[in-house]
Amino acid sequence: MYTRHDTAVTTPTPAQVLGPVVTAIDHVGFAVPDVDEAIAFYTRTFGLTLVHEESNEEQGVREAMLAIGDSQIQLLGALRPDSAIGKFLDKRGPGIQQVAFRVTDITVASQRLRDAGLHLLYEEPRIGTAGSLINFVHPKDCGGVLVELVEPAAH
Ligand code: KFV
């Protein structure tokens, strides 16, 4: 029987801590060869609404966000061939490049995942879409899926 001093009772598991921190699928990222063509396709074919566009020089991407309810798809085009998207398109062709989990606190989420032995790509969070803070879990640690963590900017 557990006592108050057993670690099984007193030490929360990563899941217990992360459960309330991970709140939604923020977006699913699609690598595309032509962002304008992809915007036209998803707005005309699926009736999605374009809600945001920007270029992120550090990441080497041009991106467009299209809303689906409270979530979004992110169309990602390469600004440079040696960017993450450029390399992805070259090696794999167009398709799903990432799934982004929305988190309430990226520092807590990143540390908990590191404590659980996962490799986070960045030491410190970087700037993502619309001033959000982002980090990534290496796909090798997530069954072949590139998982992005996103803490949206406070509005
Ligand atoms: N999904 C799954 N597996 C992937 C992958 C992906 N997106 N990218 C690479 N891999 C696998 C690849 O198949 C290979 O496996 C291994 O990872 C190394 O691939 O079994 P294999 O063949 O060894 P490389 O060498 O092609 O790629 P690498 O140079 O290592 O870069 C992979 C990675 C994940 C480190 C790189 O793509 C990266 O730094 N990604 C994070 C940044 C990013 O993706 N930026 C673009 C999106 S910007 C964004 O989302 C923003 C701004 N935002 O706010 O949302």
Boltz pocket constraint, residues with backbone or C-beta under 6 A from the ligand:
constraints:
  - pocket:
      binder: B
      contacts: [[A, 29], [A, 56], [A, 59], [A, 61], [A, 74], [A, 76], [A, 84], [A, 85], [A, 87], [A, 88], [A, 91], [A, 96], [A, 97], [A, 98], [A, 100], [A, 121], [A, 127], [A, 128], [A, 129], [A, 132], [A, 134], [A, 136], [A, 138], [A, 139], [A, 140], [A, 144], [A, 145], [A, 146], [A, 148]]
      max_distance: 6.0
